[in-house]
Amino acid sequence: MMLVALLLGIGCPSPAAGVKASSRSAVEAAQLPTRWYFAEGTTREGFFEYLSLQNPGTEAAEVHITYMTNDGPIGPFVHVVPPVSRGTVFVNGFLDPGLDVSAAVESDKGLVAERPIYFVYKGEWEGGHVTKGVNEPSKTWYFAEGTTRPGFEEWLCVQNPLDVAQEVTVGFYTPEVVETKSYQVAARHRFTLDINREVAELWPEAPHQDVSLKVEAGQGIIAERPMYFDYKGSWQGGHIVMGETAPGKEWYLAEGYCEWNFETWLCFLNPNLEDAHITVDYRRGDGAALPPQGFRVTGYSRFTLYVNDAVGKGEFSFHITSDREIVVERPMYFNYRYSWAGGHDNTAVSRAAPEWYLAEGSTRRGIETYLCVLNPLDVEQRVIVEYLMEQGGYMEVEFTVPPRSRYTRNVNADLGDGHDVSFRLKALKVADPVEPGEIVVERPMYFLYGGTIPGGHVTSGYPLYGDGL
């Protein structure tokens, strides 16, 4: 099936005053990936799945999407994303209802892909979650967060995109002990694991555990971990992350907010035999210094830090270092504007970068989008944001971020109502305007989807590094 990307640009209002048309040429997309994978996805009742496709290049991108179900692959479906534009695919519109699906996205031009899902989970818990895809399978995946406490339901989604069946081994890391189990995943299939059930079978006398995961396969898979919750009996929703493929000694997170209606956590997985000594540096929006926080996480264990108790109220970013290789996530739970309750989660990133891309974004009615930017350097940086519009073309804004601080940009205020948008952010050092800078970027969004489903979701951008990595 051939489909021109659903740009939904007809009748959209003009962007807000002060946002100028970009004078630069369209972005060369040769450095961007041509393949993206997503392990999770569903067309079950109450779930609404999308793929957001960002084509910043000067040529149209022909995109082939294959969906992998519990019974095998469906497709490919062919879509065309015009140059310098953002496209949207409503997955439910192409597949039968009631399917659990992974996706493989292949393009003849470089692009960026994300997958937002909005839901009413089991007819009760409303919300949404999002993640960017990954570009290749991995033999190992790590997840720092996870819990089977009352009010939480955790799942592991595994995509096997290869033409051979694979044995998948899952390590369950609690604060005290590690257990492993193995499962078979057929070739070009999707597999789903109920973590609550697995934990109850492993520890029948203690089924309510905080648990991190290590997922291994012989030839390479993709793994995501969705969670759905009734947080403290008040805030319902769900969040998701793509796993990390390797632990590291240094991690960054651009977003973090502490208030009575926002609760922020840090989750740490230490997959090593030895203890890990960890330091968390907090970067405030006003640049004010906060004392670093140090602690120890024992080997082969999971540890959780409640950030609200550590820093009080305000906006924060995080720089995390460790003497051992670890994995870090940051779940947040909230009642946004005291109206839209939910939660979102993100894995930390291991490096700052001079350039970031984000495929999803919207200022439609009932959606509020932000950009969170961390400047980890000791020098002021200038950040140029190019909004890639659904009708094609860029709009541009810029701002400066002081040294070692966090900055928040309200996208709705820049663009006005009614737009679907993707993003490119580029950092330059103020002292030398031609020297690339280094920043970290996340994009939280809060919403009342369809006028009925409240929540929020977040993801990091896709980085392009100056060293070509």
Secondary structure, DSSP 4 states (H G I P E B T S, - for coil): -EEE-B---TTPPPPPTTPEEP-SPPPP-TTS-SEEEES--B-STTEEEEEEEEE-SSS-EEEEEEEEETTEEEEEEEEEE-SSEEEEEEGGGTS-TT-BEEEEEEESS--EEE--EEEEETTTEEEEE--B-BSS-EEEEEE---B-STTEEEEEEEEE-SSS-EEEEEEEE-SS-EEEEEEEE-TTEEEEEEHHHHHHHH-TT----B-EEEEEEEEEEEEEEEEEEEETTTEEEEEEEEPBSS-EEEEEE---EEBTTEEEEEEEEE-SSS-EEEEEEEEETT--B---EEEEE-TTEEEEEEHHHHH-SEEEEEEEEEEEEEEEE--EEEEETTTEEEEE--B-BS--BSEEEE---B-STTEEEEEEEEE-SSS-EEEEEEEEETTSSEEEEEEEE-TTEEEEEEHHHHH-SS-BEEEEEEEEETTEEEEE--BEEE--EEEEETTTEEEEE--B-EEE-TT--
